[in-house]
Amino acid sequence: MRHARPACASLAMAFALSATPSQAQDYDGEGWVDRLNQITVTATRTPILIQDAPITVSVKTDEQIADELITDIRDLVRFEPGVSVQKQPARFGAALGSTGRAGNDGFTVRGIGGNRVLIQVDGVRVPDGFSFGAQSAGRGDYVDLGLVKSVEILRGPASALYGSDGLSGAVSFITSDPADFLVGEKSIGGLVRAAYSSADNEFSETAILAGKADDWSALLAYTRRDYQEQDNKGVLGTAGGIGSTRTAPNPQDGRSNAVLARVVYDPASGHKLRLTGEYLDTFLYTDVLSGRSATVENLTGRDTGKRKRVSLDWSWEGDGVIDFARAAAYWQDGNDVQFTDEDRTPAADRERLNTFENRVFGASADARSDFATGSIAHRLVFGGDVSATVSSRPLEKCSQPALSPKPISRVLGCLSRMKLPSLMARSLSIPHCGSIISSSTRKATRCCLALPPQNRADRAFPPNSVSSGKWQATSACSEIMPRVSRHQSRAK
């Protein structure tokens, strides 16, 4: 039996290669003055003091994130009124139910959440969330706080500034620059930090290195996290920890890697050019013990997520009719894959591979002009942004027929892909799998055949090429994969 862990206990250790002054405590007068003097950009798309912002906004700095032992976005908003992050225990199924599959689902601001809250990293929107059937892709795990310099949380409508996805608010993550670690005239600096959270046995390590030569500077940062299921006060239930009476968390084992690389060219003329590359991947294995029953022998899930971003931005600040100008172009690719394996007796075994892909190309530009008419000062801000988003949801299904005696224990699943000529319609028939029909599509998938232990091998399984008498073929699937989500293949 697992012993309960205190969910609030945490330990963090940090070592900085370049010293920075510690922040004043939040509860003394100096701390509140520092809070009011913080700068926000999200509220008006121009740098202003928080106390001058026309809307409610909070700023979390990297020092506050470290002091409060924050490990994810749920911890980030635990002291923020009107803002919450939903995270459910993992109790999902193979074909029905997606409870807990989304992880940190995303922000809810004043009762409105989902894709109606803008989440951006350095001005680039994170991939959308998606939920249908047994698949649920959240948005909150696309950002690693170990690489973040500050977070700005805006409460209230922001559609006039950012578009319709800022209906209830906006959350902006701002990553670090090399100058943040180069104090004074130092040409090299960095940070090494390690933390532990007992709520989910998470170990995290962060290393950041920055350097400067003449007008050029660069930064490389990496964060690694290893964690398990989040503990609760649940019990194992009446069936030895298996079945729907189990309220203890299902066992999980997860990890994530996040990398940020940035090169900055900053001459003395007021121009600044930045090239940024960012990569994040996550993996989570779940043994859904609560989903086992008299007919379900085993139920597991393997979820992976990736986000890749490349951006180039230019800014200038000086005197004249235009005081400030900025332009940026970016590319981002997000991928969420959820695989579920369910072994059933006497019913057919099932496998589901759900994928949600989200790719964004975009550019933005804005400028600021300050001027006065008599004794009245004016500020004019103008600009725009344009982006194109391509989303797709390929779906693969495999089902194993109930045979006696029962053949090999599981199917390796749909692994390899092959391209078909465009606009081709086919009906693929495979023994013990059925017929899958799709039209007007470019992609197809073929399965690997799992052979008995004495003939262990992985072989491509073309249609109608294996006789059911000689080979113990447990299952196979061959589905045509659509490029866009509105066309879905169906397995009979």
Disulfide bonds with the S-S distance in Angstrom:
Cys398-Cys477 2.45
Cys414-Cys477 2.20
